[in-house]
Amino acid sequence: MGKEGKTLCKWDKDDIKDDFKELKKLVAEPRYVCRKCARAAKTDKVLCKPEEL
Ligand SMILES: [Zn+2]
């Protein structure tokens, strides 16, 4: 089961545990940061309030 449609901001600890490989892909070489949740990601699609780094 993928995390399609779910932002990284919404991942809870179980999502992180279950999809740690995918998480590593999403946060590798971060280009965006979420202004609200302080999470960083390669694509703005997985953040709720993305801002370019
Ligand atoms: Zn967010």
mmCIF file of the protein (N, C-alpha, C, O) and its ligand, coordinates in Angstrom:
data_MODEL
# 
_entry.id   MODEL 
# 
loop_
_entity.id 
_entity.type 
_entity.pdbx_number_of_molecules 
1 polymer     1 
2 non-polymer 1 
# 
_entity_poly.entity_id                      1 
_entity_poly.type                           'polypeptide(L)' 
_entity_poly.nstd_linkage                   no 
_entity_poly.nstd_monomer                   no 
_entity_poly.pdbx_seq_one_letter_code       MGKEGKTLCKWDKDDIKDDFKELKKLVAEPRYVCRKCARAAKTDKVLCKPEEL 
_entity_poly.pdbx_seq_one_letter_code_can   MGKEGKTLCKWDKDDIKDDFKELKKLVAEPRYVCRKCARAAKTDKVLCKPEEL 
_entity_poly.pdbx_strand_id                 A 
# 
loop_
_entity_poly_seq.entity_id 
_entity_poly_seq.num 
_entity_poly_seq.mon_id 
_entity_poly_seq.hetero 
1 1  MET n 
1 2  GLY n 
1 3  LYS n 
1 4  GLU n 
1 5  GLY n 
1 6  LYS n 
1 7  THR n 
1 8  LEU n 
1 9  CYS n 
1 10 LYS n 
1 11 TRP n 
1 12 ASP n 
1 13 LYS n 
1 14 ASP n 
1 15 ASP n 
1 16 ILE n 
1 17 LYS n 
1 18 ASP n 
1 19 ASP n 
1 20 PHE n 
1 21 LYS n 
1 22 GLU n 
1 23 LEU n 
1 24 LYS n 
1 25 LYS n 
1 26 LEU n 
1 27 VAL n 
1 28 ALA n 
1 29 GLU n 
1 30 PRO n 
1 31 ARG n 
1 32 TYR n 
1 33 VAL n 
1 34 CYS n 
1 35 ARG n 
1 36 LYS n 
1 37 CYS n 
1 38 ALA n 
1 39 ARG n 
1 40 ALA n 
1 41 ALA n 
1 42 LYS n 
1 43 THR n 
1 44 ASP n 
1 45 LYS n 
1 46 VAL n 
1 47 LEU n 
1 48 CYS n 
1 49 LYS n 
1 50 PRO n 
1 51 GLU n 
1 52 GLU n 
1 53 LEU n 
# 
loop_
_struct_asym.id 
_struct_asym.entity_id 
A 1 
B 2 
# 
loop_
_chem_comp.id 
_chem_comp.type 
_chem_comp.mon_nstd_flag 
ALA 'L-peptide linking' y 
ARG 'L-peptide linking' y 
ASP 'L-peptide linking' y 
CYS 'L-peptide linking' y 
GLU 'L-peptide linking' y 
GLY 'peptide linking'   y 
ILE 'L-peptide linking' y 
LEU 'L-peptide linking' y 
LYS 'L-peptide linking' y 
MET 'L-peptide linking' y 
PHE 'L-peptide linking' y 
PRO 'L-peptide linking' y 
THR 'L-peptide linking' y 
TRP 'L-peptide linking' y 
TYR 'L-peptide linking' y 
VAL 'L-peptide linking' y 
ZN  non-polymer         . 
# 
_pdbx_entity_nonpoly.entity_id   2 
_pdbx_entity_nonpoly.name        ? 
_pdbx_entity_nonpoly.comp_id     ZN 
# 
_pdbx_nonpoly_scheme.asym_id         B 
_pdbx_nonpoly_scheme.entity_id       2 
_pdbx_nonpoly_scheme.mon_id          ZN 
_pdbx_nonpoly_scheme.ndb_seq_num     1 
_pdbx_nonpoly_scheme.pdb_seq_num     101 
_pdbx_nonpoly_scheme.auth_seq_num    101 
_pdbx_nonpoly_scheme.pdb_mon_id      ZN 
_pdbx_nonpoly_scheme.auth_mon_id     ZN 
_pdbx_nonpoly_scheme.pdb_strand_id   A 
_pdbx_nonpoly_scheme.pdb_ins_code    . 
# 
loop_
_atom_site.group_PDB 
_atom_site.id 
_atom_site.type_symbol 
_atom_site.label_atom_id 
_atom_site.label_alt_id 
_atom_site.label_comp_id 
_atom_site.label_asym_id 
_atom_site.label_entity_id 
_atom_site.label_seq_id 
_atom_site.pdbx_PDB_ins_code 
_atom_site.Cartn_x 
_atom_site.Cartn_y 
_atom_site.Cartn_z 
_atom_site.occupancy 
_atom_site.B_iso_or_equiv 
_atom_site.pdbx_formal_charge 
_atom_site.auth_seq_id 
_atom_site.auth_comp_id 
_atom_site.auth_asym_id 
_atom_site.auth_atom_id 
_atom_site.pdbx_PDB_model_num 
ATOM   1   N  N  . MET A 1 1  ? 0.842  -1.199 0.000  1.00 0.00 ? 1   MET A N  1 
ATOM   2   C  CA . MET A 1 1  ? 0.000  0.000  0.000  1.00 0.00 ? 1   MET A CA 1 
ATOM   3   C  C  . MET A 1 1  ? 0.876  1.247  0.000  1.00 0.00 ? 1   MET A C  1 
ATOM   4   O  O  . MET A 1 1  ? 1.712  1.436  0.883  1.00 0.00 ? 1   MET A O  1 
ATOM   5   N  N  . GLY A 1 2  ? 0.671  2.089  -0.999 1.00 0.00 ? 2   GLY A N  1 
ATOM   6   C  CA . GLY A 1 2  ? 1.476  3.304  -1.093 1.00 0.00 ? 2   GLY A CA 1 
ATOM   7   C  C  . GLY A 1 2  ? 0.865  4.430  -0.294 1.00 0.00 ? 2   GLY A C  1 
ATOM   8   O  O  . GLY A 1 2  ? -0.177 4.274  0.343  1.00 0.00 ? 2   GLY A O  1 
ATOM   9   N  N  . LYS A 1 3  ? 1.528  5.558  -0.339 1.00 0.00 ? 3   LYS A N  1 
ATOM   10  C  CA . LYS A 1 3  ? 1.036  6.715  0.406  1.00 0.00 ? 3   LYS A CA 1 
ATOM   11  C  C  . LYS A 1 3  ? 0.576  7.780  -0.587 1.00 0.00 ? 3   LYS A C  1 
ATOM   12  O  O  . LYS A 1 3  ? 0.685  8.977  -0.320 1.00 0.00 ? 3   LYS A O  1 
ATOM   13  N  N  . GLU A 1 4  ? 0.057  7.331  -1.743 1.00 0.00 ? 4   GLU A N  1 
ATOM   14  C  CA . GLU A 1 4  ? -0.417 8.245  -2.776 1.00 0.00 ? 4   GLU A CA 1 
ATOM   15  C  C  . GLU A 1 4  ? -1.516 9.140  -2.214 1.00 0.00 ? 4   GLU A C  1 
ATOM   16  O  O  . GLU A 1 4  ? -2.463 8.660  -1.591 1.00 0.00 ? 4   GLU A O  1 
ATOM   17  N  N  . GLY A 1 5  ? -1.383 10.433 -2.438 1.00 0.00 ? 5   GLY A N  1 
ATOM   18  C  CA . GLY A 1 5  ? -2.416 11.348 -1.998 1.00 0.00 ? 5   GLY A CA 1 
ATOM   19  C  C  . GLY A 1 5  ? -2.286 11.787 -0.557 1.00 0.00 ? 5   GLY A C  1 
ATOM   20  O  O  . GLY A 1 5  ? -3.016 12.669 -0.105 1.00 0.00 ? 5   GLY A O  1 
ATOM   21  N  N  . LYS A 1 6  ? -1.369 11.186 0.160  1.00 0.00 ? 6   LYS A N  1 
ATOM   22  C  CA . LYS A 1 6  ? -1.165 11.569 1.556  1.00 0.00 ? 6   LYS A CA 1 
ATOM   23  C  C  . LYS A 1 6  ? 0.123  12.384 1.644  1.00 0.00 ? 6   LYS A C  1 
ATOM   24  O  O  . LYS A 1 6  ? 1.174  11.939 1.184  1.00 0.00 ? 6   LYS A O  1 
ATOM   25  N  N  . THR A 1 7  ? 0.044  13.565 2.228  1.00 0.00 ? 7   THR A N  1 
ATOM   26  C  CA . THR A 1 7  ? 1.258  14.362 2.325  1.00 0.00 ? 7   THR A CA 1 
ATOM   27  C  C  . THR A 1 7  ? 2.158  13.800 3.418  1.00 0.00 ? 7   THR A C  1 
ATOM   28  O  O  . THR A 1 7  ? 1.713  13.158 4.370  1.00 0.00 ? 7   THR A O  1 
ATOM   29  N  N  . LEU A 1 8  ? 3.420  14.070 3.236  1.00 0.00 ? 8   LEU A N  1 
ATOM   30  C  CA . LEU A 1 8  ? 4.409  13.648 4.227  1.00 0.00 ? 8   LEU A CA 1 
ATOM   31  C  C  . LEU A 1 8  ? 4.054  14.217 5.608  1.00 0.00 ? 8   LEU A C  1 
ATOM   32  O  O  . LEU A 1 8  ? 4.321  13.605 6.642  1.00 0.00 ? 8   LEU A O  1 
ATOM   33  N  N  . CYS A 1 9  ? 3.449  15.397 5.587  1.00 0.00 ? 9   CYS A N  1 
ATOM   34  C  CA . CYS A 1 9  ? 3.047  16.061 6.830  1.00 0.00 ? 9   CYS A CA 1 
ATOM   35  C  C  . CYS A 1 9  ? 2.044  15.223 7.627  1.00 0.00 ? 9   CYS A C  1 
ATOM   36  O  O  . CYS A 1 9  ? 1.951  15.346 8.848  1.00 0.00 ? 9   CYS A O  1 
ATOM   37  N  N  . LYS A 1 10 ? 1.298  14.370 6.921  1.00 0.00 ? 10  LYS A N  1 
ATOM   38  C  CA . LYS A 1 10 ? 0.247  13.590 7.568  1.00 0.00 ? 10  LYS A CA 1 
ATOM   39  C  C  . LYS A 1 10 ? 0.729  12.215 8.030  1.00 0.00 ? 10  LYS A C  1 
ATOM   40  O  O  . LYS A 1 10 ? -0.004 11.482 8.694  1.00 0.00 ? 10  LYS A O  1 
ATOM   41  N  N  . TRP A 1 11 ? 1.951  11.879 7.675  1.00 0.00 ? 11  TRP A N  1 
ATOM   42  C  CA . TRP A 1 11 ? 2.473  10.576 8.083  1.00 0.00 ? 11  TRP A CA 1 
ATOM   43  C  C  . TRP A 1 11 ? 2.575  10.519 9.605  1.00 0.00 ? 11  TRP A C  1 
ATOM   44  O  O  . TRP A 1 11 ? 3.062  11.451 10.245 1.00 0.00 ? 11  TRP A O  1 
ATOM   45  N  N  . ASP A 1 12 ? 2.114  9.426  10.160 1.00 0.00 ? 12  ASP A N  1 
ATOM   46  C  CA . ASP A 1 12 ? 2.327  9.237  11.593 1.00 0.00 ? 12  ASP A CA 1 
ATOM   47  C  C  . ASP A 1 12 ? 3.456  8.222  11.784 1.00 0.00 ? 12  ASP A C  1 
ATOM   48  O  O  . ASP A 1 12 ? 4.067  7.779  10.812 1.00 0.00 ? 12  ASP A O  1 
ATOM   49  N  N  . LYS A 1 13 ? 3.726  7.864  13.018 1.00 0.00 ? 13  LYS A N  1 
ATOM   50  C  CA . LYS A 1 13 ? 4.896  7.021  13.252 1.00 0.00 ? 13  LYS A CA 1 
ATOM   51  C  C  . LYS A 1 13 ? 4.766  5.634  12.621 1.00 0.00 ? 13  LYS A C  1 
ATOM   52  O  O  . LYS A 1 13 ? 5.771  5.010  12.280 1.00 0.00 ? 13  LYS A O  1 
ATOM   53  N  N  . ASP A 1 14 ? 3.542  5.158  12.467 1.00 0.00 ? 14  ASP A N  1 
ATOM   54  C  CA . ASP A 1 14 ? 3.346  3.854  11.829 1.00 0.00 ? 14  ASP A CA 1 
ATOM   55  C  C  . ASP A 1 14 ? 3.633  3.934  10.330 1.00 0.00 ? 14  ASP A C  1 
ATOM   56  O  O  . ASP A 1 14 ? 4.234  3.027  9.755  1.00 0.00 ? 14  ASP A O  1 
ATOM   57  N  N  . ASP A 1 15 ? 3.190  5.045  9.696  1.00 0.00 ? 15  ASP A N  1 
ATOM   58  C  CA . ASP A 1 15 ? 3.496  5.242  8.275  1.00 0.00 ? 15  ASP A CA 1 
ATOM   59  C  C  . ASP A 1 15 ? 5.005  5.276  8.073  1.00 0.00 ? 15  ASP A C  1 
ATOM   60  O  O  . ASP A 1 15 ? 5.530  4.673  7.137  1.00 0.00 ? 15  ASP A O  1 
ATOM   61  N  N  . ILE A 1 16 ? 5.684  5.973  8.946  1.00 0.00 ? 16  ILE A N  1 
ATOM   62  C  CA . ILE A 1 16 ? 7.134  6.097  8.846  1.00 0.00 ? 16  ILE A CA 1 
ATOM   63  C  C  . ILE A 1 16 ? 7.793  4.724  8.965  1.00 0.00 ? 16  ILE A C  1 
ATOM   64  O  O  . ILE A 1 16 ? 8.702  4.390  8.205  1.00 0.00 ? 16  ILE A O  1 
ATOM   65  N  N  . LYS A 1 17 ? 7.325  3.944  9.920  1.00 0.00 ? 17  LYS A N  1 
ATOM   66  C  CA . LYS A 1 17 ? 7.872  2.607  10.136 1.00 0.00 ? 17  LYS A CA 1 
ATOM   67  C  C  . LYS A 1 17 ? 7.598  1.699  8.927  1.00 0.00 ? 17  LYS A C  1 
ATOM   68  O  O  . LYS A 1 17 ? 8.483  0.972  8.476  1.00 0.00 ? 17  LYS A O  1 
ATOM   69  N  N  . ASP A 1 18 ? 6.372  1.751  8.413  1.00 0.00 ? 18  ASP A N  1 
ATOM   70  C  CA . ASP A 1 18 ? 5.967  0.869  7.306  1.00 0.00 ? 18  ASP A CA 1 
ATOM   71  C  C  . ASP A 1 18 ? 6.613  1.254  5.972  1.00 0.00 ? 18  ASP A C  1 
ATOM   72  O  O  . ASP A 1 18 ? 6.899  0.386  5.146  1.00 0.00 ? 18  ASP A O  1 
ATOM   73  N  N  . ASP A 1 19 ? 6.836  2.524  5.767  1.00 0.00 ? 19  ASP A N  1 
ATOM   74  C  CA . ASP A 1 19 ? 7.319  2.997  4.464  1.00 0.00 ? 19  ASP A CA 1 
ATOM   75  C  C  . ASP A 1 19 ? 8.606  3.793  4.594  1.00 0.00 ? 19  ASP A C  1 
ATOM   76  O  O  . ASP A 1 19 ? 8.777  4.830  3.954  1.00 0.00 ? 19  ASP A O  1 
ATOM   77  N  N  . PHE A 1 20 ? 9.492  3.306  5.414  1.00 0.00 ? 20  PHE A N  1 
ATOM   78  C  CA . PHE A 1 20 ? 10.722 4.044  5.662  1.00 0.00 ? 20  PHE A CA 1 
ATOM   79  C  C  . PHE A 1 20 ? 11.563 4.221  4.404  1.00 0.00 ? 20  PHE A C  1 
ATOM   80  O  O  . PHE A 1 20 ? 12.226 5.244  4.227  1.00 0.00 ? 20  PHE A O  1 
ATOM   81  N  N  . LYS A 1 21 ? 11.530 3.207  3.527  1.00 0.00 ? 21  LYS A N  1 
ATOM   82  C  CA . LYS A 1 21 ? 12.271 3.299  2.264  1.00 0.00 ? 21  LYS A CA 1 
ATOM   83  C  C  . LYS A 1 21 ? 11.746 4.442  1.398  1.00 0.00 ? 21  LYS A C  1 
ATOM   84  O  O  . LYS A 1 21 ? 12.512 5.212  0.820  1.00 0.00 ? 21  LYS A O  1 
ATOM   85  N  N  . GLU A 1 22 ? 10.410 4.531  1.325  1.00 0.00 ? 22  GLU A N  1 
ATOM   86  C  CA . GLU A 1 22 ? 9.794  5.581  0.532  1.00 0.00 ? 22  GLU A CA 1 
ATOM   87  C  C  . GLU A 1 22 ? 10.083 6.948  1.163  1.00 0.00 ? 22  GLU A C  1 
ATOM   88  O  O  . GLU A 1 22 ? 10.355 7.922  0.461  1.00 0.00 ? 22  GLU A O  1 
ATOM   89  N  N  . LEU A 1 23 ? 10.019 7.004  2.475  1.00 0.00 ? 23  LEU A N  1 
ATOM   90  C  CA . LEU A 1 23 ? 10.319 8.248  3.183  1.00 0.00 ? 23  LEU A CA 1 
ATOM   91  C  C  . LEU A 1 23 ? 11.722 8.749  2.839  1.00 0.00 ? 23  LEU A C  1 
ATOM   92  O  O  . LEU A 1 23 ? 11.931 9.938  2.595  1.00 0.00 ? 23  LEU A O  1 
ATOM   93  N  N  . LYS A 1 24 ? 12.671 7.824  2.827  1.00 0.00 ? 24  LYS A N  1 
ATOM   94  C  CA . LYS A 1 24 ? 14.047 8.201  2.524  1.00 0.00 ? 24  LYS A CA 1 
ATOM   95  C  C  . LYS A 1 24 ? 14.162 8.784  1.126  1.00 0.00 ? 24  LYS A C  1 
ATOM   96  O  O  . LYS A 1 24 ? 14.928 9.720  0.897  1.00 0.00 ? 24  LYS A O  1 
ATOM   97  N  N  . LYS A 1 25 ? 13.386 8.221  0.179  1.00 0.00 ? 25  LYS A N  1 
ATOM   98  C  CA . LYS A 1 25 ? 13.376 8.753  -1.186 1.00 0.00 ? 25  LYS A CA 1 
ATOM   99  C  C  . LYS A 1 25 ? 12.799 10.166 -1.209 1.00 0.00 ? 25  LYS A C  1 
ATOM   100 O  O  . LYS A 1 25 ? 13.318 11.048 -1.893 1.00 0.00 ? 25  LYS A O  1 
ATOM   101 N  N  . LEU A 1 26 ? 11.714 10.373 -0.449 1.00 0.00 ? 26  LEU A N  1 
ATOM   102 C  CA . LEU A 1 26 ? 11.031 11.672 -0.460 1.00 0.00 ? 26  LEU A CA 1 
ATOM   103 C  C  . LEU A 1 26 ? 11.877 12.783 0.154  1.00 0.00 ? 26  LEU A C  1 
ATOM   104 O  O  . LEU A 1 26 ? 11.798 13.933 -0.278 1.00 0.00 ? 26  LEU A O  1 
ATOM   105 N  N  . VAL A 1 27 ? 12.678 12.450 1.148  1.00 0.00 ? 27  VAL A N  1 
ATOM   106 C  CA . VAL A 1 27 ? 13.430 13.490 1.838  1.00 0.00 ? 27  VAL A CA 1 
ATOM   107 C  C  . VAL A 1 27 ? 14.875 13.623 1.349  1.00 0.00 ? 27  VAL A C  1 
ATOM   108 O  O  . VAL A 1 27 ? 15.600 14.526 1.767  1.00 0.00 ? 27  VAL A O  1 
ATOM   109 N  N  . ALA A 1 28 ? 15.288 12.706 0.453  1.00 0.00 ? 28  ALA A N  1 
ATOM   110 C  CA . ALA A 1 28 ? 16.632 12.805 -0.097 1.00 0.00 ? 28  ALA A CA 1 
ATOM   111 C  C  . ALA A 1 28 ? 16.724 14.060 -0.959 1.00 0.00 ? 28  ALA A C  1 
ATOM   112 O  O  . ALA A 1 28 ? 15.778 14.384 -1.677 1.00 0.00 ? 28  ALA A O  1 
ATOM   113 N  N  . GLU A 1 29 ? 17.809 14.746 -0.901 1.00 0.00 ? 29  GLU A N  1 
ATOM   114 C  CA . GLU A 1 29 ? 18.021 15.992 -1.650 1.00 0.00 ? 29  GLU A CA 1 
ATOM   115 C  C  . GLU A 1 29 ? 16.815 16.925 -1.538 1.00 0.00 ? 29  GLU A C  1 
ATOM   116 O  O  . GLU A 1 29 ? 16.177 17.223 -2.547 1.00 0.00 ? 29  GLU A O  1 
ATOM   117 N  N  . PRO A 1 30 ? 16.497 17.382 -0.350 1.00 0.00 ? 30  PRO A N  1 
ATOM   118 C  CA . PRO A 1 30 ? 15.306 18.213 -0.158 1.00 0.00 ? 30  PRO A CA 1 
ATOM   119 C  C  . PRO A 1 30 ? 15.389 19.544 -0.890 1.00 0.00 ? 30  PRO A C  1 
ATOM   120 O  O  . PRO A 1 30 ? 16.432 20.198 -0.880 1.00 0.00 ? 30  PRO A O  1 
ATOM   121 N  N  . ARG A 1 31 ? 14.302 19.941 -1.519 1.00 0.00 ? 31  ARG A N  1 
ATOM   122 C  CA . ARG A 1 31 ? 14.243 21.226 -2.221 1.00 0.00 ? 31  ARG A CA 1 
ATOM   123 C  C  . ARG A 1 31 ? 13.134 22.107 -1.656 1.00 0.00 ? 31  ARG A C  1 
ATOM   124 O  O  . ARG A 1 31 ? 13.092 23.309 -1.919 1.00 0.00 ? 31  ARG A O  1 
ATOM   125 N  N  . TYR A 1 32 ? 12.245 21.510 -0.886 1.00 0.00 ? 32  TYR A N  1 
ATOM   126 C  CA . TYR A 1 32 ? 11.133 22.260 -0.317 1.00 0.00 ? 32  TYR A CA 1 
ATOM   127 C  C  . TYR A 1 32 ? 11.040 21.987 1.180  1.00 0.00 ? 32  TYR A C  1 
ATOM   128 O  O  . TYR A 1 32 ? 11.423 20.920 1.658  1.00 0.00 ? 32  TYR A O  1 
ATOM   129 N  N  . VAL A 1 33 ? 10.527 22.967 1.901  1.00 0.00 ? 33  VAL A N  1 
ATOM   130 C  CA . VAL A 1 33 ? 10.295 22.796 3.327  1.00 0.00 ? 33  VAL A CA 1 
ATOM   131 C  C  . VAL A 1 33 ? 8.848  23.194 3.608  1.00 0.00 ? 33  VAL A C  1 
ATOM   132 O  O  . VAL A 1 33 ? 8.315  24.108 2.978  1.00 0.00 ? 33  VAL A O  1 
ATOM   133 N  N  . CYS A 1 34 ? 8.228  22.515 4.543  1.00 0.00 ? 34  CYS A N  1 
ATOM   134 C  CA . CYS A 1 34 ? 6.862  22.861 4.924  1.00 0.00 ? 34  CYS A CA 1 
ATOM   135 C  C  . CYS A 1 34 ? 6.907  23.953 5.997  1.00 0.00 ? 34  CYS A C  1 
ATOM   136 O  O  . CYS A 1 34 ? 7.518  23.787 7.053  1.00 0.00 ? 34  CYS A O  1 
ATOM   137 N  N  . ARG A 1 35 ? 6.250  25.059 5.701  1.00 0.00 ? 35  ARG A N  1 
ATOM   138 C  CA . ARG A 1 35 ? 6.228  26.201 6.638  1.00 0.00 ? 35  ARG A CA 1 
ATOM   139 C  C  . ARG A 1 35 ? 5.469  25.881 7.914  1.00 0.00 ? 35  ARG A C  1 
ATOM   140 O  O  . ARG A 1 35 ? 5.702  26.477 8.965  1.00 0.00 ? 35  ARG A O  1 
ATOM   141 N  N  . LYS A 1 36 ? 4.557  24.927 7.796  1.00 0.00 ? 36  LYS A N  1 
ATOM   142 C  CA . LYS A 1 36 ? 3.698  24.619 8.928  1.00 0.00 ? 36  LYS A CA 1 
ATOM   143 C  C  . LYS A 1 36 ? 4.278  23.513 9.807  1.00 0.00 ? 36  LYS A C  1 
ATOM   144 O  O  . LYS A 1 36 ? 4.208  23.585 11.034 1.00 0.00 ? 36  LYS A O  1 
ATOM   145 N  N  . CYS A 1 37 ? 4.858  22.478 9.163  1.00 0.00 ? 37  CYS A N  1 
ATOM   146 C  CA . CYS A 1 37 ? 5.263  21.277 9.898  1.00 0.00 ? 37  CYS A CA 1 
ATOM   147 C  C  . CYS A 1 37 ? 6.776  21.113 10.010 1.00 0.00 ? 37  CYS A C  1 
ATOM   148 O  O  . CYS A 1 37 ? 7.257  20.219 10.706 1.00 0.00 ? 37  CYS A O  1 
ATOM   149 N  N  . ALA A 1 38 ? 7.529  21.980 9.321  1.00 0.00 ? 38  ALA A N  1 
ATOM   150 C  CA . ALA A 1 38 ? 8.990  21.931 9.363  1.00 0.00 ? 38  ALA A CA 1 
ATOM   151 C  C  . ALA A 1 38 ? 9.559  20.652 8.767  1.00 0.00 ? 38  ALA A C  1 
ATOM   152 O  O  . ALA A 1 38 ? 10.664 20.235 9.116  1.00 0.00 ? 38  ALA A O  1 
ATOM   153 N  N  . ARG A 1 39 ? 8.797  20.025 7.862  1.00 0.00 ? 39  ARG A N  1 
ATOM   154 C  CA . ARG A 1 39 ? 9.330  18.849 7.178  1.00 0.00 ? 39  ARG A CA 1 
ATOM   155 C  C  . ARG A 1 39 ? 9.916  19.281 5.840  1.00 0.00 ? 39  ARG A C  1 
ATOM   156 O  O  . ARG A 1 39 ? 9.471  20.259 5.239  1.00 0.00 ? 39  ARG A O  1 
ATOM   157 N  N  . ALA A 1 40 ? 10.909 18.544 5.388  1.00 0.00 ? 40  ALA A N  1 
ATOM   158 C  CA . ALA A 1 40 ? 11.540 18.867 4.117  1.00 0.00 ? 40  ALA A CA 1 
ATOM   159 C  C  . ALA A 1 40 ? 11.369 17.702 3.152  1.00 0.00 ? 40  ALA A C  1 
ATOM   160 O  O  . ALA A 1 40 ? 11.318 16.544 3.567  1.00 0.00 ? 40  ALA A O  1 
ATOM   161 N  N  . ALA A 1 41 ? 11.279 18.019 1.853  1.00 0.00 ? 41  ALA A N  1 
ATOM   162 C  CA . ALA A 1 41 ? 11.099 16.978 0.851  1.00 0.00 ? 41  ALA A CA 1 
ATOM   163 C  C  . ALA A 1 41 ? 11.626 17.429 -0.501 1.00 0.00 ? 41  ALA A C  1 
ATOM   164 O  O  . ALA A 1 41 ? 11.863 18.613 -0.742 1.00 0.00 ? 41  ALA A O  1 
ATOM   165 N  N  . LYS A 1 42 ? 11.801 16.440 -1.378 1.00 0.00 ? 42  LYS A N  1 
ATOM   166 C  CA . LYS A 1 42 ? 12.297 16.668 -2.717 1.00 0.00 ? 42  LYS A CA 1 
ATOM   167 C  C  . LYS A 1 42 ? 11.233 17.331 -3.592 1.00 0.00 ? 42  LYS A C  1 
ATOM   168 O  O  . LYS A 1 42 ? 11.560 18.103 -4.493 1.00 0.00 ? 42  LYS A O  1 
ATOM   169 N  N  . THR A 1 43 ? 9.966  17.028 -3.327 1.00 0.00 ? 43  THR A N  1 
ATOM   170 C  CA . THR A 1 43 ? 8.878  17.577 -4.130 1.00 0.00 ? 43  THR A CA 1 
ATOM   171 C  C  . THR A 1 43 ? 7.885  18.326 -3.240 1.00 0.00 ? 43  THR A C  1 
ATOM   172 O  O  . THR A 1 43 ? 7.657  17.958 -2.087 1.00 0.00 ? 43  THR A O  1 
ATOM   173 N  N  . ASP A 1 44 ? 7.301  19.384 -3.804 1.00 0.00 ? 44  ASP A N  1 
ATOM   174 C  CA . ASP A 1 44 ? 6.328  20.164 -3.021 1.00 0.00 ? 44  ASP A CA 1 
ATOM   175 C  C  . ASP A 1 44 ? 4.997  19.446 -2.874 1.00 0.00 ? 44  ASP A C  1 
ATOM   176 O  O  . ASP A 1 44 ? 4.155  19.836 -2.065 1.00 0.00 ? 44  ASP A O  1 
ATOM   177 N  N  . LYS A 1 45 ? 4.814  18.388 -3.666 1.00 0.00 ? 45  LYS A N  1 
ATOM   178 C  CA . LYS A 1 45 ? 3.539  17.664 -3.654 1.00 0.00 ? 45  LYS A CA 1 
ATOM   179 C  C  . LYS A 1 45 ? 3.251  16.949 -2.337 1.00 0.00 ? 45  LYS A C  1 
ATOM   180 O  O  . LYS A 1 45 ? 2.095  16.660 -2.028 1.00 0.00 ? 45  LYS A O  1 
ATOM   181 N  N  . VAL A 1 46 ? 4.271  16.669 -1.578 1.00 0.00 ? 46  VAL A N  1 
ATOM   182 C  CA . VAL A 1 46 ? 4.066  15.902 -0.348 1.00 0.00 ? 46  VAL A CA 1 
ATOM   183 C  C  . VAL A 1 46 ? 4.050  16.782 0.912  1.00 0.00 ? 46  VAL A C  1 
ATOM   184 O  O  . VAL A 1 46 ? 4.026  16.275 2.034  1.00 0.00 ? 46  VAL A O  1 
ATOM   185 N  N  . LEU A 1 47 ? 4.064  18.103 0.707  1.00 0.00 ? 47  LEU A N  1 
ATOM   186 C  CA . LEU A 1 47 ? 4.037  19.015 1.850  1.00 0.00 ? 47  LEU A CA 1 
ATOM   187 C  C  . LEU A 1 47 ? 2.759  19.848 1.815  1.00 0.00 ? 47  LEU A C  1 
ATOM   188 O  O  . LEU A 1 47 ? 2.270  20.177 0.734  1.00 0.00 ? 47  LEU A O  1 
ATOM   189 N  N  . CYS A 1 48 ? 2.210  20.195 2.981  1.00 0.00 ? 48  CYS A N  1 
ATOM   190 C  CA . CYS A 1 48 ? 0.949  20.939 2.991  1.00 0.00 ? 48  CYS A CA 1 
ATOM   191 C  C  . CYS A 1 48 ? 1.149  22.439 2.770  1.00 0.00 ? 48  CYS A C  1 
ATOM   192 O  O  . CYS A 1 48 ? 0.293  23.094 2.176  1.00 0.00 ? 48  CYS A O  1 
ATOM   193 N  N  . LYS A 1 49 ? 2.270  22.987 3.244  1.00 0.00 ? 49  LYS A N  1 
ATOM   194 C  CA . LYS A 1 49 ? 2.568  24.414 3.020  1.00 0.00 ? 49  LYS A CA 1 
ATOM   195 C  C  . LYS A 1 49 ? 3.992  24.554 2.511  1.00 0.00 ? 49  LYS A C  1 
ATOM   196 O  O  . LYS A 1 49 ? 4.854  25.109 3.193  1.00 0.00 ? 49  LYS A O  1 
ATOM   197 N  N  . PRO A 1 50 ? 4.237  24.040 1.294  1.00 0.00 ? 50  PRO A N  1 
ATOM   198 C  CA . PRO A 1 50 ? 5.618  23.999 0.797  1.00 0.00 ? 50  PRO A CA 1 
ATOM   199 C  C  . PRO A 1 50 ? 6.180  25.373 0.464  1.00 0.00 ? 50  PRO A C  1 
ATOM   200 O  O  . PRO A 1 50 ? 5.476  26.254 -0.030 1.00 0.00 ? 50  PRO A O  1 
ATOM   201 N  N  . GLU A 1 51 ? 7.443  25.528 0.744  1.00 0.00 ? 51  GLU A N  1 
ATOM   202 C  CA . GLU A 1 51 ? 8.182  26.712 0.306  1.00 0.00 ? 51  GLU A CA 1 
ATOM   203 C  C  . GLU A 1 51 ? 9.548  26.263 -0.164 1.00 0.00 ? 51  GLU A C  1 
ATOM   204 O  O  . GLU A 1 51 ? 10.182 25.417 0.466  1.00 0.00 ? 51  GLU A O  1 
ATOM   205 N  N  . GLU A 1 52 ? 10.006 26.833 -1.281 1.00 0.00 ? 52  GLU A N  1 
ATOM   206 C  CA . GLU A 1 52 ? 11.284 26.429 -1.839 1.00 0.00 ? 52  GLU A CA 1 
ATOM   207 C  C  . GLU A 1 52 ? 12.425 26.762 -0.884 1.00 0.00 ? 52  GLU A C  1 
ATOM   208 O  O  . GLU A 1 52 ? 12.442 27.819 -0.253 1.00 0.00 ? 52  GLU A O  1 
ATOM   209 N  N  . LEU A 1 53 ? 13.366 25.847 -0.795 1.00 0.00 ? 53  LEU A N  1 
ATOM   210 C  CA . LEU A 1 53 ? 14.521 26.086 0.069  1.00 0.00 ? 53  LEU A CA 1 
ATOM   211 C  C  . LEU A 1 53 ? 15.524 26.986 -0.656 1.00 0.00 ? 53  LEU A C  1 
ATOM   212 O  O  . LEU A 1 53 ? 16.574 27.312 -0.102 1.00 0.00 ? 53  LEU A O  1 
HETATM 213 ZN ZN . ZN  B 2 .  ? 3.055  20.426 6.407  1.00 0.00 2 101 ZN  A ZN 1 
# 
